[in-house]
Amino acid sequence: MKRKDLIKHLIKSGCIFVREGAKHSVFFNPLIRRISSIPRHNEINSYLGKKICQDLGIEIYIKK
């Protein structure tokens, strides 16, 4: 999956961008107070995308 599509899904699901790390972007879900980081690669493995969504407690992103 594309990184930008996953980020759009996170923001649409209510997650907030916190900061840019050296190699990752950090997002926060204020509803359940959980943080997850997204690597800065153009393509993100679907397993990792699923894990990020589970960590943030949101619906799993499925490319349409």
Secondary structure as GFF3:
##gff-version 3
##sequence-region A 1 64
A	DSSP	alpha_helix	3	12	.	.	.	ID=ss1
A	DSSP	beta_strand	16	20	.	.	.	ID=ss2
A	DSSP	beta_strand	24	29	.	.	.	ID=ss3
A	DSSP	beta_strand	34	39	.	.	.	ID=ss4
A	DSSP	alpha_helix	46	56	.	.	.	ID=ss5
###
